[in-house]
């Protein structure tokens, strides 16, 4: 007999078109009914709590007295919880975020009992090719999901093995019809049979054994109390099948007996049978950019800095850091970070990001201060400390501020060597802003805040201190920026065209790139899920714009200030009628370091129009068949033209497979000789366009006014979500973004652009110690050196993911990955005595001891492989 596993569950969107607080009220109600059923009905064996522990966190905030009830049910195997903290998105959320989601989800689960060891993500908008590796890193060997697959991945079955490039593998049970087919099953037998007949046709066709799953649940759905009546009716209607309440693990136990299951690889972003919303990566770009920025601050700056501090004897504040992670992971659920929510929910999401960034910034400042305050020195001068959070020495241009009462000063390193610098700006500061006690005692003498630039080598994963020494020579404090009409650095000659685009001559490649930063604008007849262009629309470009340009340069970098206005229609109707009555102001601040092949772009955009999309274009001159961008802990090649575009309409796909894709930190086009890439600290959406697919289009923002809409050009049929006005998603007002452009010899992977992106998103940090601070601290009792290096890489191949303290023991976790096409050896030297060193899994458990020679260890990395070392 065919076995039908009816799995009771509820899918819990913490927020969507409804708020978290609205869903919490329902949660308190539903949990009581669930526990009552599990406690009092021995025939009701299991209930799956949606694979995320944030549900319990929300519940216990209201009902802490029920912890023991929950614990008893979990330990009895009845209430099934974990392994996630929240059901994460996989496309625009970084690798460390997904790792922390499982790390904290499993940690939360341990308090109650065994977790559900399944990578359960039944509603994520697409599946990352690196998920098998991440799941295996937590000893998870099963996966359940719904969206993104089709036969062209290599199987028409709903059970298969899914493999990452490094060889990691999970057994997948696909939900071909979603997680809600068993919702509110009716008692009326005719209606029940009508529904189930349709489901069985699809489920039987995809199954590889006699076992199929009927998930009995839906979004925020209360427990179906009459399920036993339903089972009786189903048994009568389908006597050749056996129906029973079950759990997902029971199905996997059956699937593992099948020795003929196919193995497939890659990401799943096909919208043939279910929508994956390939252009959701740019909805509410203010929220998307905040997520990128905060993720990078956490993993690239805060955690390595806290690790350096811990190595020097200070406390590693796990509790504070976990609070930040959980704050942003609440936003990482697919609807929340997808930004397909109501305006009130987006305000809550943005507020969480505001709080998370404030916590991150203040904790970074705290650690820098603790280290700098404790430096052992006889010198009494103020200090400026520069921190390098990458595992190799960096000679960088550092732009920072020095606050002092001095009219002039020099910077001296610990050896007494004077470090040259240039003053960019001098401002007068009210002393009350520094410490109100100063003015409280009647001292109103002003402070000066100098913005300065210097260039120096900062030790690997460490810091260097400078002393601010008074000087009578004010001539050295002069501003030395010179205004020019062009920029020339070690790598580039750059000029600005009248319309505000850049003309770049690359000295190393001996190639010109013109019209860089050209703007493209088109109507957006879509919703918060998907971009939808107007049919036969003439796009608007910035070719005829008249830009205001100011170019200046000193010994360290060039600054190009470009302001232009792009005139656009005010809304869709005006666009259809050709009426141009609104505008978008774009202010580019382009910084080009003299010593690096990097063109840094800060964008301040003022949008005054509705219903449109704005992209910036980077022509490369490289006709391409594929792009290379990064996903979690690796890179991915994608065709610039999806072949399914030729058949999607005939095959009745749910959405058109336009080649709009996500990246995490870079995207590049290259041939065998050279390439050009965009690295980002904000927007994560791109498309390769042009007649020869030679232009990188980066989405700056989309402007739409509804959550869901039906019958769109690229997504025919029903609305996604619901038809709800979302005027805030029109993005009226200011938006700030940051990205950079780099050129290189060789291909994108050979040049290891991932390392360039890591450097770009890990700027040198500084701290200026002066005798005053409104927030007083007693001396730490510790002594720190004036210069310090904790560890350094001894082979420049891998990319650091993060350095942190282990959650449960006094050890460090060093995580790095290989985003190149060949196997690499990666070596690190720790500049202190080291005990045992082991390779560890992503759950920070030691796996294999590593050989240690003179505090150096070496690890082999396959293509797209991530590894952790515990020491």
Secondary structure, DSSP 8 states (H G I E B T S, - for coil): -EEEEEEEB-B--S-SSS-HHHHHHHHHHHHHHHHHHHHH-TT---EE-TTBTHHHHHHHTT-GGGHHHHHHHHHTT-EE--SBSS-B-SSSS-HHHHHHHHHHHHHHHHTTS----SEEETT-SSB-TTHHHHHHTTT--EEEE-TB--GGGS-S-SEEEEE-TTS-EEEEEE-TT-S-TTTT--S-HHHHHHHHHHHHHHHHHH-SSSEEEEEE--BT----TTHHHHHHHHHHH-TTEEEEE--HHHHHHHHTT-TT--EEES-B-B-SSS---TTGGGTTHHHHHHHHHHHHIIIIIIHHHHHHHHHTT----HHHHHHHHHHHHTT-BHHHHHT-S-HHHHHHHHHHHHHHHHHHHHHHHHHHHHHHHTB--S--SEEEEEEE-SSS-EEEEEEEEEEES-SSEEEEETTS-EE-EEEEEEEEE-HHHH-HHHHHTT----EEEEEEEEEEEE-TTEEEEEEEEE-S-GGGGS---EE-SSEE-SSEEEEE-TTS-EEEEETTTTEEEEEETEEEEEE----SS-----TT---EEGGG---EEEEEE-SSEEEEEEEEEEEE-SSHHHHHTT---EEEEEEEEEEEETTSSEEEEEEEEEE--SSEEEEEEEE-----SEEEEEETTEEEEEESS-GGGGTTTTTT-SS----EEE-SSEEEEE-SSEEEEEEESS--EEEEETTTT-EEEEEEEEE--BS--SS-SSS-SS-SS---B-GGGG--EEEEEEEEEEEEES-TTTTTHHHHHHHHTS--EEEEE-S--SS-----S--B-SEEE-EEESSTTSEEEEEEE-SSSS-EEEEEE--SSS-EEEEEEESS-----EEE-TTS-EEEE---BTTEEEEEE-TT-EEEEE-
